[in-house]
Amino acid sequence: LSMINLTVVLPSTTGNNEVFNSDQLFSVRPNPFNNKLTVHSDNLNSKSTSIKIFNSMGAVIYTGKFFANDFSVETNSFAKGIYLVELKKESTIQRFKVVKN
């Protein structure tokens, strides 16, 4: 038996693509998190990435852009709960569910 990596790109009504695959462009850690959330990518190639963090009610509570392979968000002011991290690089969007302890 051999393993294959599968990438599925689904078009959306916004014109952006959502990527669902076993080799994600980004990782978000730690999960669960406390006072800091770090986004990592080995593949930025000098392109900017935008980040949005949504609370469980769907409100945007953080927005930013980064160019480095590692980017951290201080989360001291975040309440305990579930958040959605949305990362966008060019026309690719990835979303991660994370939990604040």
N, CA, C and O atoms as CSV, one atom per row, in Angstrom:
chain,resi,resn,atom,element,x,y,z
A,1,LEU,N,N,0.830,-1.181,0.000
A,1,LEU,CA,C,0.000,0.000,0.000
A,1,LEU,C,C,0.875,1.245,0.000
A,1,LEU,O,O,1.837,1.323,0.764
A,2,SER,N,N,0.559,2.203,-0.834
A,2,SER,CA,C,1.318,3.444,-0.846
A,2,SER,C,C,0.406,4.600,-0.487
A,2,SER,O,O,-0.800,4.562,-0.734
A,3,MET,N,N,0.998,5.626,0.097
A,3,MET,CA,C,0.252,6.824,0.488
A,3,MET,C,C,0.332,7.842,-0.640
A,3,MET,O,O,1.370,7.987,-1.285
A,4,ILE,N,N,-0.760,8.537,-0.871
A,4,ILE,CA,C,-0.761,9.624,-1.839
A,4,ILE,C,C,-1.233,10.887,-1.146
A,4,ILE,O,O,-2.036,10.832,-0.215
A,5,ASN,N,N,-0.737,12.008,-1.595
A,5,ASN,CA,C,-1.223,13.293,-1.122
A,5,ASN,C,C,-2.282,13.768,-2.094
A,5,ASN,O,O,-2.083,13.755,-3.309
A,6,LEU,N,N,-3.396,14.181,-1.553
A,6,LEU,CA,C,-4.513,14.610,-2.377
A,6,LEU,C,C,-4.822,16.062,-2.062
A,6,LEU,O,O,-4.969,16.437,-0.898
A,7,THR,N,N,-4.920,16.867,-3.089
A,7,THR,CA,C,-5.296,18.265,-2.929
A,7,THR,C,C,-6.613,18.487,-3.638
A,7,THR,O,O,-6.771,18.131,-4.806
A,8,VAL,N,N,-7.555,19.077,-2.925
A,8,VAL,CA,C,-8.850,19.397,-3.496
A,8,VAL,C,C,-9.008,20.904,-3.421
A,8,VAL,O,O,-8.932,21.472,-2.332
A,9,VAL,N,N,-9.222,21.558,-4.536
A,9,VAL,CA,C,-9.439,22.999,-4.581
A,9,VAL,C,C,-10.877,23.234,-4.979
A,9,VAL,O,O,-11.305,22.852,-6.068
A,10,LEU,N,N,-11.620,23.867,-4.089
A,10,LEU,CA,C,-13.033,24.123,-4.346
A,10,LEU,C,C,-13.238,25.589,-4.667
A,10,LEU,O,O,-12.858,26.447,-3.871
A,11,PRO,N,N,-13.829,25.902,-5.812
A,11,PRO,CA,C,-14.118,27.306,-6.112
A,11,PRO,C,C,-15.212,27.819,-5.179
A,11,PRO,O,O,-16.112,27.076,-4.788
A,12,SER,N,N,-15.119,29.070,-4.840
A,12,SER,CA,C,-16.143,29.654,-3.982
A,12,SER,C,C,-16.794,30.826,-4.700
A,12,SER,O,O,-16.328,31.257,-5.755
A,13,THR,N,N,-17.855,31.331,-4.130
A,13,THR,CA,C,-18.581,32.443,-4.743
A,13,THR,C,C,-17.799,33.745,-4.654
A,13,THR,O,O,-18.137,34.706,-5.346
A,14,THR,N,N,-16.746,33.805,-3.806
A,14,THR,CA,C,-15.957,35.030,-3.679
A,14,THR,C,C,-14.835,35.097,-4.703
A,14,THR,O,O,-14.143,36.112,-4.793
A,15,GLY,N,N,-14.641,34.023,-5.484
A,15,GLY,CA,C,-13.564,34.004,-6.460
A,15,GLY,C,C,-12.263,33.480,-5.885
A,15,GLY,O,O,-11.279,33.345,-6.613
A,16,ASN,N,N,-12.236,33.181,-4.587
A,16,ASN,CA,C,-11.050,32.613,-3.961
A,16,ASN,C,C,-11.199,31.106,-3.887
A,16,ASN,O,O,-12.313,30.583,-3.923
A,17,ASN,N,N,-10.098,30.419,-3.787
A,17,ASN,CA,C,-10.127,28.970,-3.674
A,17,ASN,C,C,-9.856,28.556,-2.244
A,17,ASN,O,O,-9.031,29.171,-1.567
A,18,GLU,N,N,-10.533,27.530,-1.775
A,18,GLU,CA,C,-10.250,26.939,-0.481
A,18,GLU,C,C,-9.510,25.651,-0.721
A,18,GLU,O,O,-9.907,24.847,-1.564
A,19,VAL,N,N,-8.423,25.445,0.025
A,19,VAL,CA,C,-7.607,24.257,-0.150
A,19,VAL,C,C,-7.866,23.307,1.003
A,19,VAL,O,O,-7.811,23.696,2.170
A,20,PHE,N,N,-8.146,22.064,0.669
A,20,PHE,CA,C,-8.298,20.996,1.647
A,20,PHE,C,C,-7.345,19.895,1.217
A,20,PHE,O,O,-7.601,19.208,0.228
A,21,ASN,N,N,-6.247,19.718,1.946
A,21,ASN,CA,C,-5.293,18.680,1.555
A,21,ASN,C,C,-4.506,18.190,2.754
A,21,ASN,O,O,-4.609,18.733,3.854
A,22,SER,N,N,-3.729,17.168,2.522
A,22,SER,CA,C,-2.930,16.607,3.594
A,22,SER,C,C,-1.622,17.360,3.790
A,22,SER,O,O,-0.957,17.164,4.806
A,23,ASP,N,N,-1.238,18.203,2.863
A,23,ASP,CA,C,-0.038,19.030,2.986
A,23,ASP,C,C,-0.463,20.495,3.012
A,23,ASP,O,O,-0.376,21.189,1.999
A,24,GLN,N,N,-0.917,20.957,4.159
A,24,GLN,CA,C,-1.395,22.323,4.300
A,24,GLN,C,C,-0.265,23.320,4.047
A,24,GLN,O,O,0.891,23.042,4.366
A,25,LEU,N,N,-0.591,24.465,3.484
A,25,LEU,CA,C,0.369,25.532,3.264
A,25,LEU,C,C,0.807,26.130,4.595
A,25,LEU,O,O,1.954,26.553,4.736
A,26,PHE,N,N,-0.101,26.170,5.580
A,26,PHE,CA,C,0.168,26.771,6.880
A,26,PHE,C,C,-0.065,25.770,7.996
A,26,PHE,O,O,-0.774,24.777,7.836
A,27,SER,N,N,0.552,26.062,9.129
A,27,SER,CA,C,0.193,25.381,10.370
A,27,SER,C,C,-0.046,26.455,11.419
A,27,SER,O,O,0.603,27.500,11.409
A,28,VAL,N,N,-0.973,26.194,12.317
A,28,VAL,CA,C,-1.294,27.116,13.399
A,28,VAL,C,C,-1.081,26.340,14.693
A,28,VAL,O,O,-1.650,25.264,14.880
A,29,ARG,N,N,-0.261,26.889,15.582
A,29,ARG,CA,C,0.074,26.182,16.812
A,29,ARG,C,C,0.301,27.143,17.956
A,29,ARG,O,O,0.546,28.318,17.683
A,30,PRO,N,N,0.244,26.756,19.179
A,30,PRO,CA,C,-0.284,25.476,19.625
A,30,PRO,C,C,-1.807,25.483,19.568
A,30,PRO,O,O,-2.419,26.545,19.453
A,31,ASN,N,N,-2.394,24.354,19.647
A,31,ASN,CA,C,-3.847,24.235,19.689
A,31,ASN,C,C,-4.196,23.086,20.627
A,31,ASN,O,O,-3.978,21.922,20.293
A,32,PRO,N,N,-4.729,23.406,21.782
A,32,PRO,CA,C,-5.213,24.701,22.263
A,32,PRO,C,C,-4.067,25.654,22.602
A,32,PRO,O,O,-2.926,25.230,22.784
A,33,PHE,N,N,-4.390,26.962,22.686
A,33,PHE,CA,C,-3.393,27.992,22.957
A,33,PHE,C,C,-3.779,28.769,24.209
A,33,PHE,O,O,-4.905,28.689,24.698
A,34,ASN,N,N,-2.797,29.528,24.712
A,34,ASN,CA,C,-3.046,30.374,25.885
A,34,ASN,C,C,-2.853,31.840,25.543
A,34,ASN,O,O,-3.830,32.536,25.264
A,35,ASN,N,N,-1.604,32.333,25.557
A,35,ASN,CA,C,-1.341,33.758,25.374
A,35,ASN,C,C,-0.749,34.138,24.032
A,35,ASN,O,O,-0.587,35.321,23.734
A,36,LYS,N,N,-0.425,33.138,23.217
A,36,LYS,CA,C,0.168,33.424,21.911
A,36,LYS,C,C,-0.200,32.318,20.937
A,36,LYS,O,O,-0.208,31.138,21.288
A,37,LEU,N,N,-0.507,32.717,19.709
A,37,LEU,CA,C,-0.831,31.789,18.629
A,37,LEU,C,C,0.181,32.045,17.515
A,37,LEU,O,O,0.383,33.194,17.122
A,38,THR,N,N,0.815,31.003,17.004
A,38,THR,CA,C,1.846,31.152,15.975
A,38,THR,C,C,1.410,30.484,14.685
A,38,THR,O,O,0.932,29.349,14.686
A,39,VAL,N,N,1.582,31.211,13.575
A,39,VAL,CA,C,1.318,30.686,12.240
A,39,VAL,C,C,2.669,30.415,11.603
A,39,VAL,O,O,3.578,31.242,11.678
A,40,HIS,N,N,2.799,29.248,10.974
A,40,HIS,CA,C,4.050,28.882,10.326
A,40,HIS,C,C,3.775,28.454,8.887
A,40,HIS,O,O,2.769,27.810,8.589
A,41,SER,N,N,4.705,28.834,7.999
A,41,SER,CA,C,4.667,28.378,6.613
A,41,SER,C,C,6.089,28.215,6.120
A,41,SER,O,O,6.944,29.061,6.382
A,42,ASP,N,N,6.346,27.130,5.406
A,42,ASP,CA,C,7.646,26.938,4.765
A,42,ASP,C,C,7.644,27.492,3.351
A,42,ASP,O,O,8.644,27.377,2.641
A,43,ASN,N,N,6.542,28.090,2.932
A,43,ASN,CA,C,6.309,28.319,1.516
A,43,ASN,C,C,5.813,29.718,1.187
A,43,ASN,O,O,4.976,29.860,0.295
A,44,LEU,N,N,6.290,30.759,1.866
A,44,LEU,CA,C,5.745,32.093,1.587
A,44,LEU,C,C,6.298,32.733,0.320
A,44,LEU,O,O,5.581,33.484,-0.340
A,45,ASN,N,N,7.540,32.463,-0.037
A,45,ASN,CA,C,8.131,33.005,-1.265
A,45,ASN,C,C,7.963,34.517,-1.388
A,45,ASN,O,O,7.648,35.019,-2.466
A,46,SER,N,N,8.170,35.245,-0.288
A,46,SER,CA,C,8.107,36.715,-0.259
A,46,SER,C,C,6.730,37.278,-0.562
A,46,SER,O,O,6.598,38.478,-0.805
A,47,LYS,N,N,5.722,36.457,-0.554
A,47,LYS,CA,C,4.354,36.934,-0.779
A,47,LYS,C,C,3.718,37.239,0.572
A,47,LYS,O,O,3.968,36.537,1.552
A,48,SER,N,N,2.904,38.274,0.624
A,48,SER,CA,C,2.239,38.586,1.884
A,48,SER,C,C,1.081,37.629,2.122
A,48,SER,O,O,0.451,37.132,1.189
A,49,THR,N,N,0.825,37.392,3.389
A,49,THR,CA,C,-0.300,36.572,3.803
A,49,THR,C,C,-1.152,37.405,4.737
A,49,THR,O,O,-0.633,38.046,5.651
A,50,SER,N,N,-2.457,37.398,4.513
A,50,SER,CA,C,-3.342,38.111,5.434
A,50,SER,C,C,-3.929,37.102,6.416
A,50,SER,O,O,-4.152,35.938,6.084
A,51,ILE,N,N,-4.171,37.583,7.631
A,51,ILE,CA,C,-4.733,36.752,8.675
A,51,ILE,C,C,-5.938,37.464,9.266
A,51,ILE,O,O,-5.908,38.669,9.514
A,52,LYS,N,N,-6.997,36.699,9.487
A,52,LYS,CA,C,-8.175,37.179,10.202
A,52,LYS,C,C,-8.496,36.138,11.259
A,52,LYS,O,O,-8.406,34.936,11.011
A,53,ILE,N,N,-8.867,36.607,12.431
A,53,ILE,CA,C,-9.306,35.703,13.481
A,53,ILE,C,C,-10.725,36.101,13.857
A,53,ILE,O,O,-11.007,37.263,14.151
A,54,PHE,N,N,-11.616,35.106,13.841
A,54,PHE,CA,C,-13.028,35.303,14.147
A,54,PHE,C,C,-13.342,34.646,15.488
A,54,PHE,O,O,-12.818,33.576,15.798
A,55,ASN,N,N,-14.201,35.291,16.286
A,55,ASN,CA,C,-14.656,34.638,17.508
A,55,ASN,C,C,-15.806,33.692,17.176
A,55,ASN,O,O,-16.190,33.563,16.013
A,56,SER,N,N,-16.352,33.034,18.186
A,56,SER,CA,C,-17.401,32.032,17.936
A,56,SER,C,C,-18.715,32.645,17.454
A,56,SER,O,O,-19.596,31.924,16.986
A,57,MET,N,N,-18.854,33.953,17.562
A,57,MET,CA,C,-20.048,34.642,17.063
A,57,MET,C,C,-19.868,35.120,15.619
A,57,MET,O,O,-20.793,35.673,15.024
A,58,GLY,N,N,-18.664,34.902,15.055
A,58,GLY,CA,C,-18.397,35.299,13.679
A,58,GLY,C,C,-17.835,36.684,13.518
A,58,GLY,O,O,-17.623,37.132,12.391
A,59,ALA,N,N,-17.583,37.391,14.626
A,59,ALA,CA,C,-17.017,38.737,14.559
A,59,ALA,C,C,-15.508,38.663,14.345
A,59,ALA,O,O,-14.831,37.835,14.954
A,60,VAL,N,N,-14.982,39.529,13.478
A,60,VAL,CA,C,-13.535,39.600,13.270
A,60,VAL,C,C,-12.928,40.307,14.474
A,60,VAL,O,O,-13.287,41.445,14.778
A,61,ILE,N,N,-12.008,39.633,15.159
A,61,ILE,CA,C,-11.383,40.240,16.340
A,61,ILE,C,C,-9.915,40.571,16.115
A,61,ILE,O,O,-9.290,41.226,16.949
A,62,TYR,N,N,-9.358,40.119,14.985
A,62,TYR,CA,C,-7.959,40.430,14.672
A,62,TYR,C,C,-7.776,40.363,13.163
A,62,TYR,O,O,-8.278,39.449,12.508
A,63,THR,N,N,-7.050,41.341,12.613
A,63,THR,CA,C,-6.645,41.302,11.204
A,63,THR,C,C,-5.192,41.742,11.114
A,63,THR,O,O,-4.729,42.544,11.925
A,64,GLY,N,N,-4.488,41.226,10.147
A,64,GLY,CA,C,-3.101,41.621,9.945
A,64,GLY,C,C,-2.546,41.019,8.679
A,64,GLY,O,O,-3.217,40.254,7.987
A,65,LYS,N,N,-1.283,41.382,8.378
A,65,LYS,CA,C,-0.549,40.825,7.239
A,65,LYS,C,C,0.841,40.467,7.721
A,65,LYS,O,O,1.386,41.105,8.621
A,66,PHE,N,N,1.410,39.430,7.106
A,66,PHE,CA,C,2.782,39.086,7.441
A,66,PHE,C,C,3.500,38.538,6.225
A,66,PHE,O,O,2.883,38.040,5.283
A,67,PHE,N,N,4.846,38.644,6.270
A,67,PHE,CA,C,5.701,38.201,5.169
A,67,PHE,C,C,6.679,37.116,5.602
A,67,PHE,O,O,7.259,36.440,4.752
A,68,ALA,N,N,6.874,36.938,6.900
A,68,ALA,CA,C,7.845,35.973,7.422
A,68,ALA,C,C,7.231,34.577,7.480
A,68,ALA,O,O,6.013,34.417,7.406
A,69,ASN,N,N,8.093,33.570,7.613
A,69,ASN,CA,C,7.610,32.192,7.698
A,69,ASN,C,C,6.926,31.902,9.024
A,69,ASN,O,O,6.095,30.998,9.103
A,70,ASP,N,N,7.262,32.658,10.072
A,70,ASP,CA,C,6.617,32.506,11.377
A,70,ASP,C,C,6.043,33.849,11.801
A,70,ASP,O,O,6.707,34.881,11.705
A,71,PHE,N,N,4.814,33.823,12.266
A,71,PHE,CA,C,4.125,35.038,12.691
A,71,PHE,C,C,3.334,34.708,13.950
A,71,PHE,O,O,2.620,33.706,13.990
A,72,SER,N,N,3.457,35.546,14.978
A,72,SER,CA,C,2.750,35.295,16.232
A,72,SER,C,C,1.742,36.391,16.524
A,72,SER,O,O,1.960,37.563,16.217
A,73,VAL,N,N,0.643,35.985,17.121
A,73,VAL,CA,C,-0.411,36.907,17.551
A,73,VAL,C,C,-0.520,36.787,19.064
A,73,VAL,O,O,-0.726,35.696,19.595
A,74,GLU,N,N,-0.381,37.919,19.757
A,74,GLU,CA,C,-0.576,37.931,21.206
A,74,GLU,C,C,-2.078,37.819,21.472
A,74,GLU,O,O,-2.868,38.597,20.938
A,75,THR,N,N,-2.459,36.860,22.287
A,75,THR,CA,C,-3.876,36.568,22.486
A,75,THR,C,C,-4.316,36.761,23.935
A,75,THR,O,O,-5.311,36.181,24.368
A,76,ASN,N,N,-3.567,37.582,24.688
A,76,ASN,CA,C,-3.911,37.828,26.095
A,76,ASN,C,C,-5.332,38.353,26.258
A,76,ASN,O,O,-6.015,38.015,27.225
A,77,SER,N,N,-5.771,39.171,25.322
A,77,SER,CA,C,-7.095,39.806,25.443
A,77,SER,C,C,-8.235,38.906,24.944
A,77,SER,O,O,-9.405,39.258,25.102
A,78,PHE,N,N,-7.915,37.762,24.349
A,78,PHE,CA,C,-8.955,36.859,23.856
A,78,PHE,C,C,-9.593,36.119,25.028
A,78,PHE,O,O,-8.897,35.672,25.940
A,79,ALA,N,N,-10.901,35.993,25.001
A,79,ALA,CA,C,-11.610,35.194,26.007
A,79,ALA,C,C,-11.415,33.716,25.703
A,79,ALA,O,O,-11.102,33.349,24.571
A,80,LYS,N,N,-11.598,32.872,26.701
A,80,LYS,CA,C,-11.541,31.429,26.464
A,80,LYS,C,C,-12.649,31.050,25.492
A,80,LYS,O,O,-13.757,31.580,25.568
A,81,GLY,N,N,-12.352,30.138,24.584
A,81,GLY,CA,C,-13.372,29.706,23.633
A,81,GLY,C,C,-12.784,29.220,22.334
A,81,GLY,O,O,-11.583,28.970,22.230
A,82,ILE,N,N,-13.649,29.089,21.339
A,82,ILE,CA,C,-13.290,28.574,20.022
A,82,ILE,C,C,-13.173,29.738,19.045
A,82,ILE,O,O,-14.006,30.645,19.037
A,83,TYR,N,N,-12.126,29.700,18.220
A,83,TYR,CA,C,-11.864,30.750,17.237
A,83,TYR,C,C,-11.610,30.125,15.873
A,83,TYR,O,O,-11.230,28.959,15.773
A,84,LEU,N,N,-11.822,30.910,14.829
A,84,LEU,CA,C,-11.515,30.497,13.467
A,84,LEU,C,C,-10.403,31.404,12.960
A,84,LEU,O,O,-10.545,32.627,12.957
A,85,VAL,N,N,-9.294,30.803,12.530
A,85,VAL,CA,C,-8.180,31.546,11.948
A,85,VAL,C,C,-8.251,31.363,10.443
A,85,VAL,O,O,-8.235,30.237,9.946
A,86,GLU,N,N,-8.331,32.480,9.713
A,86,GLU,CA,C,-8.388,32.447,8.253
A,86,GLU,C,C,-7.109,33.046,7.703
A,86,GLU,O,O,-6.755,34.178,8.032
A,87,LEU,N,N,-6.415,32.288,6.867
A,87,LEU,CA,C,-5.166,32.722,6.250
A,87,LEU,C,C,-5.359,32.767,4.745
A,87,LEU,O,O,-5.873,31.824,4.144
A,88,LYS,N,N,-4.938,33.886,4.138
A,88,LYS,CA,C,-5.117,34.054,2.695
A,88,LYS,C,C,-3.795,34.470,2.070
A,88,LYS,O,O,-3.197,35.475,2.453
A,89,LYS,N,N,-3.348,33.676,1.099
A,89,LYS,CA,C,-2.156,33.990,0.310
A,89,LYS,C,C,-2.563,33.918,-1.149
A,89,LYS,O,O,-2.944,32.859,-1.647
A,90,GLU,N,N,-2.480,35.041,-1.825
A,90,GLU,CA,C,-2.943,35.156,-3.202
A,90,GLU,C,C,-4.402,34.700,-3.269
A,90,GLU,O,O,-5.242,35.287,-2.588
A,91,SER,N,N,-4.736,33.682,-4.058
A,91,SER,CA,C,-6.137,33.272,-4.168
A,91,SER,C,C,-6.452,32.031,-3.329
A,91,SER,O,O,-7.508,31.420,-3.494
A,92,THR,N,N,-5.534,31.661,-2.429
A,92,THR,CA,C,-5.745,30.475,-1.595
A,92,THR,C,C,-6.121,30.881,-0.181
A,92,THR,O,O,-5.466,31.732,0.422
A,93,ILE,N,N,-7.167,30.279,0.345
A,93,ILE,CA,C,-7.612,30.538,1.721
A,93,ILE,C,C,-7.584,29.223,2.484
A,93,ILE,O,O,-8.059,28.195,2.000
A,94,GLN,N,N,-7.016,29.274,3.691
A,94,GLN,CA,C,-7.060,28.129,4.589
A,94,GLN,C,C,-7.650,28.596,5.908
A,94,GLN,O,O,-7.372,29.703,6.369
A,95,ARG,N,N,-8.469,27.739,6.512
A,95,ARG,CA,C,-9.105,28.071,7.790
A,95,ARG,C,C,-8.783,26.984,8.804
A,95,ARG,O,O,-8.727,25.799,8.476
A,96,PHE,N,N,-8.570,27.422,10.064
A,96,PHE,CA,C,-8.238,26.519,11.149
A,96,PHE,C,C,-9.115,26.844,12.350
A,96,PHE,O,O,-9.278,28.012,12.704
A,97,LYS,N,N,-9.672,25.833,12.970
A,97,LYS,CA,C,-10.412,26.013,14.228
A,97,LYS,C,C,-9.411,25.823,15.357
A,97,LYS,O,O,-8.697,24.821,15.398
A,98,VAL,N,N,-9.357,26.797,16.282
A,98,VAL,CA,C,-8.447,26.737,17.414
A,98,VAL,C,C,-9.212,27.032,18.696
A,98,VAL,O,O,-10.292,27.622,18.670
A,99,VAL,N,N,-8.636,26.611,19.816
A,99,VAL,CA,C,-9.278,26.765,21.107
A,99,VAL,C,C,-8.352,27.511,22.054
A,99,VAL,O,O,-7.174,27.176,22.175
A,100,LYS,N,N,-8.892,28.531,22.729
A,100,LYS,CA,C,-8.141,29.246,23.769
A,100,LYS,C,C,-8.522,28.673,25.122
A,100,LYS,O,O,-9.700,28.591,25.471
A,101,ASN,N,N,-7.491,28.270,25.890
A,101,ASN,CA,C,-7.727,27.778,27.253
A,101,ASN,C,C,-7.855,28.930,28.228
A,101,ASN,O,O,-8.056,28.708,29.422
